[in-house]
Amino acid sequence: MGTIWNKLMTICLVIEIIGNHLRVPTICFAHNITAFFVFGDSLVEVGNNNYINTLAKPVFPNGIDFPKGTPSGRFTNSRTIADIIEEELGFKDYAPPFLAPNTNGDMILKGVNYASSGSGILQSSGLIFGGRICMDKQVDYFAKTRQDIISRIGAPAAQALLRNSLYFVMIGSNDIIFGECSLALDFNHYVDGVVSKFKSQLTTLYNLDARKIVVLNIHFCAQDCVSSLNKLAKLYSSKLKSLLEDLTKNLSGSTFVYADYYAVTEDLINNYRSYGFEKANHACCELIGRHGGLFPCLPVCRICPDRTKYVFWDPFHLTESANLILAKQLLDGGLEYVSPVNIRQLANS
């Protein structure tokens, strides 16, 4: 049966029986992504932290421009880069937060978001925030979703769905931030440990039927606001790229795409006026201090009147307008930004 399904990946017919009712068959084609799964931190969270005891909650005015006009669980004024890419790939709804009570039933067949603000690759990263869902736990949650999908549509159909899904992974910033705070660390050794842990997590995703996996590197803030962190981000990024090349080579049937979020963000900052922005080194949602402060957006912050003119929403998170540009580069850009293929090519492979 497994061989038949592999040969018929161009068209998969999923029939599920609920009670005494036969569902209308769902036809899915290999050139389309069947589901969209998101793993990460505050850059792509959509509300999981609303259901845990944590300081890292994206409260209003975060989400001020989100279509529903209410706090959306996102650390930006509207859509994240993952939201935008989902839309571009044809999904009508955003992948819902795993911990939301209504994330169940047929909804999970189109994907789930496991991202959690304050989280990291290491379990210890972000401890200062209290509760957060580290990458290990996010992978565990995905394993539960996978089992739920198998229960709903059967193992052969589930494998077909999962292997033709896209996995969007954006995590690591908190590992670098909190690692940099420890002056006692040999940072090169520390980054090697982070990357080694990440290798284990990504390999586990592969063993759970993930095949098309996009992994973004990290960037911290506008220009030189925390230059030491961005230097460390470059070190981490070089090791991450080598890891993903190694995984693609050694894990049969997989494509691990390296998305250079650092490079596209730097290009946007350096050439912001050509993209139509007026501010590239100052946060739209500001509190105090250089570049609008060193705090995420809070209810006491001042909000710029025109969010489309700012690259940064707060000192660490981009505005939707900036996310739109970055998403386009990762979807359709060349090898200088995304390799070995861009996201649209991966989706159509």
N, C-alpha and C positions, 0 to 999 in steps of 0.2 A: 504493500500500500504506500509506503514512504517513497519508493522509487517512482510510482505513478504520479504522486503529488509533485515531486521534483520536476518531472517532465512536463507537467501541466501547469507550471507556474504562470504561464502567460494568461491563463484564465482559471480562476479558482471559484468553485461553486460551493457555497456554504449553506447548508440547510440545518436549521435548529428546530427541534420540536419542544414547544412549551405547553405542558399539560397535554390536551387533546388537539391543540392547534398547530398547524404546519405553517411556519413562517415563510414569507416570500423569499426565495433564494437571493443572496447577495452575490453579485458578480464583481470580481476585482481583477484588474489587469496588471501585469508585471511592470508596465511602464509608469504606474502610479504608486505613490506611497500609501500603504493601507492604514497606517496609524503613526502617530507622532508622540514619542516619549521624551520627556525633558527631565534632566538631572542637573542640579547646580545649587547656587547660592542666591543672594539677593538680586543679582542681575537678571535672573529669570524666574524668580518665585512668583506665584500667583495666588498665594493665600494659605499655604500649609501652616505657617506660623500663627495664624489666627486660632489654631486648635491646640496649641501647646503653650506651656508657661515659659515665656521668653521676653526679653527686652527688645528683641529684634522684630518688631512689628511695624510694617509700613502703614502708619496711620495717616489720615488726612492732614495736609493737602496732597499727599501722594494719591495719584489716581484722579486728580482734579479734572482732567480732560478725558478720562476714560468714558467710552460711549454710554455707560449706564449712569454716569454722573455721581458715583459713590466710590469710596475707597475700594480698591480692587485687589488688594493683597500684593501690589507691585510697587517697587521702589523707583518710580518714575512718574511723570505726569499722565501718561496714558499707556501705550503698548510697549512691551519689551521686544527685544530683537527676536526672541523665539516666537512670540505672537505673530509678528510680521511675516516671518518665514513660513509659519503654518498657513497663513492666509494665502501667500504666494504659491504654496503647493496645493491649494485647492480645498483646504479644510474650512468648513463654515463656522465651526465652533473651536474655541481654544481648548487645549488639553486641560482638564479640570484638576484642581489640587487633590492629591491622593487622600488627604485626611478629611476632606469635606464629606459630610454624611450622605449626600446625594450622589457621590461618585461611585456608581454601581450600575448593574444591569448592562444594557447594550452600549451605554456611554463609554465604557472602558475599551470597547473594540476599536475606537478611533484614537486612543492614546490617553495618557495620564501624565500629570506634572508632579514630580517628587521634590522639586527644589525647595530649599529652606534657607532663609536669610541667616547669616552668621555661621553657616556650616562650612566644613572643609573636607579635604581628602582624609586628613587625620582626625580621629575621634576627639582629640584634645583641642583642636582649633576652634576658636569662638567660644570657649568655655565662659568667658566673661559675660556673655549674653544670657546665660542660663540654658534653657531648652533650645535645641536645634536638631535637625535631622542630618547627621553626617553622611558621607557618601556610602559607607558600609550599610547604613540603615536604609538609605534610598534604594540601593541594590536589593536589599532584603524585601522592601516593599514591592519592587518590580517583580521579584520572584512570586510574591503573593498574587499580584495582578495576573501574571502569566498563568498561574494555576487556576485562577478564576476564569480566564479566557478558555483554557482547556475544558473546564467544566461546562462552559456554555456551548462551545461549538465542536468539541472533540479535539484530540491531539493532532491529527494530520492537518486539519484546517487551521488550528492555532499556530502550528509551526510555519505554515505558509504565510499566515498573517504577520507573525513576528519577524520572520526573516526578510519580509518586504516592507517592514516599517523603518522609519528613520529615528535615530537616537541622538538627541542633541544634548551635549554635555558641556556645561560652563561652570567650572569650579576650580578652586586653587588660590584665589585671592586671599582668603582668610588664613590659609596655611602660610603664605608668604608674609602677611602683615604681622601675625603673632609670632612667627619665627624670627622676623627681623627685630622684634622687640626684645628678644633674649640675646644680650650681648655676649653671652658665654658660648653661643653656638659656633661651630665651624660651619659656615653657611653652605659651602659646597657639599659637605657631607650631609647636611640637613636636607637640601634639595634632592640629593640622591635618594634619601629615605622616603621623601614625599612621592617622588616619581615611581619608586619601587612599589609603594603601597597602591598607587594609582594603576600600575600595571596589573596587579592582582584583581582590582575591582573591575577594570575593563575586560580582563580575561573571563571573569565570572559572568559579565553581561553577554559575552560571546557564547559561553556555555549554556546560557539561558535563551539562545536563539537570536541574539542581536547580530546583525551582519553589516548594516549600513550605519556607521557611527561617526558623528561629527563632534570633534573635540576642539574647543576654543582655548587659546592661551589667555593671558591676563594683562590688563593695563589698569593703572590705578587712578590717575587724576590729571587735571590740566597742567600741561607743561612741567615746570620744575617744582610744583607745590610739595611733592614728596619725592624728590629725585632719587634718593637712595632706594626707595621701593621699586621704582621703575627699572633701576639697574638690576635689582634682584629678579624682577619679572623677566628680563631678557635672559638671565642665566637659566631660570626655570623653563622658559620657552624653548631654548635650544635643546635641553634634555628631553622635553616633552615631544618635540618633533621627531627626534631619533627614536623614542619609544614607539610612537604611532607607526613609523615606517617599519619597525621591527615586528610589531603586531600584525600588520597587513601581510607581511612576508611570511609569517609563521603560522597564522591562524587561517586555515583553508576557507576560501569563499568570503572572507571578510574584506571590507574597505574601511579603514580608519582615516578619516579626513582631518588634516591639520588646518584649522581655521585661524589665521593670524589676526586676531582681534587687536593685538598691540599695534601692528602695522597700519591697519585701516583706521584706528583711532588716532594715531600719530599723524597720518595724512590729513585727516579731517581737522585736527587742531592746527596743523601748520598751514593749511590752505582754507581756513574756515570761510573767509570772505568769498571765495570762488564758489562755495556751496550755498551762499545766501545767508550766512550767519553774521551777527554783529559782535557776539561775545564768545570767546573760546577758552578763557581762563578765569571765568567767574561764574559761580553757580546761580541758577535762576531762583532756586529755593535757598535763601541764605540766612545765616544767623549772625555770626561774628567772625572776624579774623580774615586773613588773606584768602582771596579767591572765594569768599563767601563762607569761610569757616571750615572746620574739619569734622562736621557732624552731618549725618543723614538728615533728610527733610523732616521737620517736626512741626506741630501745630503753632508754635510760637514764631516760626520763621516768616520772613517776608517773601512774597512770590512776585516774580517779574510779570508784567502785564502781557507780554507777548512771548510765549514759550518757544515759538518757531525761530526766534533769533538767537537762542542760546544752545550751545553744544551740550553743556552740563546742566542737569537738573539739580543735583546737589554735588558736593565735591567729589563723589565717587561714581555716581550713576548718571547716565546720559538721558537727555530728553528724547521724546518719541521722534522728533524731527531728525536728531542725530542717529537714532536707532534705524530709521528708515534707510538712511544712506549706507550705514554699515551692513544692514541686511542685504541690500542690493549687491554690495561688493562680494559678500560671502556666497550669495546665490549664483551670481553670474561672472565673478571676477576671475582673473588669471592666476597663474602659479605664484605670483608675488604676494598674493593674499590667501590663497586656499589651494591645497595640494593633497593628493595627486590629481584630484578633480574638484570642481566646485560643487555646491550643494545641488544645483539643478541637474548637473550631469550625474551625480550620485543617485538622485531620485529617479532618473530615467534609465539607470543601468539595470 
